[in-house]
Amino acid sequence: MVTHPFHPLAGQRLRVLFERRYKATGLAFCCEGGRAGTVMLPVAWTDRGKPAAARALGYEELVELAALVRALATRRGK
């Protein structure tokens, strides 16, 4: 089932055709999407992924995220 709240097929149960693992994003499912054709869905956007967090990001998580973004931007030479 598609659980991502903003996906056009949210709430619909789709048939998985095959799965593929990507280095950058991890596991994804290729599914029959009806009129949309086939769609690739990251496992996190399905009911097979981890459940959504109970709360929004807190101060500590935002500080860690800011440090990560800063490190990545420095690494790319920006």
Buried (B, 14 or more C-beta within 10 A) or exposed (E): EBBBEEBEBEEEEBEEEEBEEEEEEEBBBBBEBEEEEEBBBBBBBBEBBEEEEEEEEEEEEEEEEEEEEEEEEEEEEE
